C-alpha cells in the first residue's frame, strides 16, 4: 500500500495528544506541532506564553504567522544567505529546545497519538423529549423491568412527565412552572437505583448517579458539591445543552444528615445540605470538563441547573424508630393506650413517613423544602422476590438460562425451588441483591460440571437440591431418538 494512503488511514483512526496535559485532540481542540513530533494544545501553549511573561503573540497568531517557519532558530546554510535569499525568521526572543538532547527525554515517541473512539450507533429511544408520553405509558414501560412498587412508579412517572413538559413548553407558558425534585426512601435492595436507571434509559436522557458519602464542604478533602453536575456533563458527552435537561440521582442522601451530639465541625453533614440548596433550586455553576476536580489545567464550562431534575434517595436506617416515636406519642398510658410494639412487625412502616420525620432524622428544613415530592418504596416480601426472579425482561432466571443455552442445555426451576430461593434471600436482609448470591451458590457446581458431558440436555433445579436433601433432575439427551431421559442425581453426588 502507498505510504500516503497508510498515513491517511492512520489519520482517520488516530488523533494527536497534548504532550503536557495529555488530552486528546477531540477534547483539547486544535494542536500546535513543534520539533521532535511533539504536539501541544492551544491552552497549554498560552499558559507557556504567560509563564514566559508574554511574547506579544497568542497561540492562534503564532500558528498562522507567515514569518514563522518550523523549526525556528536553526543555523542556515551559506547558499541560503546569498543574494536574493531572505533569512528565515522565527518567533522573536523564543528558542525551542531540542528535548531529545536531554537524557531524560530520550524516549519521546515519534508518533504521539491515541486511537479515536469509534462512534457507537445509538438505538432509537423509546421516548422523545419533545413528545413525552402520558404518565400511564411511562409506567407501562417501567412495569416491564421493575416488579411491584406501584405507588413509586406512579409518582415518578407523573413527576418526570410534568418536568419535561415544563421544559418543552417553556416559551408557551403563561405561568412559570417550578420543577419537582424528588426524595425517595426505601430499605436496601428494594430497587431505588434500578428504578432511576430504567427511567433514564427509557427516556434516553443523560443520567448521573453519584454518592453523597464523598461530598464535603468546599475547602476540605473530598468531592465538591459541583462534582455531581460534572458527572452529568460527562454522561452527556460534554454537551452542555443536553446536560441541562438531564437527571441527577444522588444516592445515600441520608449520609449527609446532621450529626447528633458532636463537638466537631460537620463538614460532610449539614454543611453539604446547605451547599446543595442553590444547586437543587437552580443556579449557574462552573464545572470542569473531563475531570471531577477543578485545577488550572482543565477548562471550565457554566451549567444552569434550573432544568435538571434531582432525585435523592437513601435507605434512612433507623427512620422506623423516628416514625414509631411519632405514632406512639398520642397515648402511652391508660386502657386505650397503644402498645409500644404495635408497629414492630410492620415491614412497610416507611410508607407512613412525613416531612416532620425526615426533619427529625437530621435533614434541614431548607433542604427538604427543595424536594417537594416525598415517597417511600415498599419492602420486598417472598412473593415479590419470586416475581423478580421470573417476570422482568432481564430476569435473573432468564440470565442463567441463557448462559446454559450456550452449552445447548435447558435450565428450569420448579415453583417450590423459586420460593425456597426467595426465602433464603429474605434471610440475608439485603433485598433483591441477595437473589443472585443465592442462585450463584447453587449454580456453581452445575455450571462447572455441565460442559463436561455433551449428553446432558436439561437440568431441573428442585427444592430438595436447595435443601441439600437431594439433587437436581438431570435429563440426558438420547441422540438416536432425539429424546430426553430422566435421571436424578443423589444427594451429595456430583452433578
PyMOL commands that set and color helices and strands:
alter all, ss='L'
color gray80, all
select helices_A, chain A and resi 3-13+25-28+42-51+59-64+79-81+99-101+103-105+135-143+150-168+192-203+212-214+227-235+240-243+253-256+270-275+277-281+305-307+319-327+349-352+355-361+365-369+382-390+396-405+415-428+433-452+463-466
alter helices_A, ss='H'
color red, helices_A
select strands_A, chain A and resi 14-16+31-34+38-41+113-115+182-185+207-211+247-251+284-288+300-304+309-314+373-376+410-413+456-461+473-478+483-488
alter strands_A, ss='S'
color yellow, strands_A
deselect
rebuild
show_as cartoon
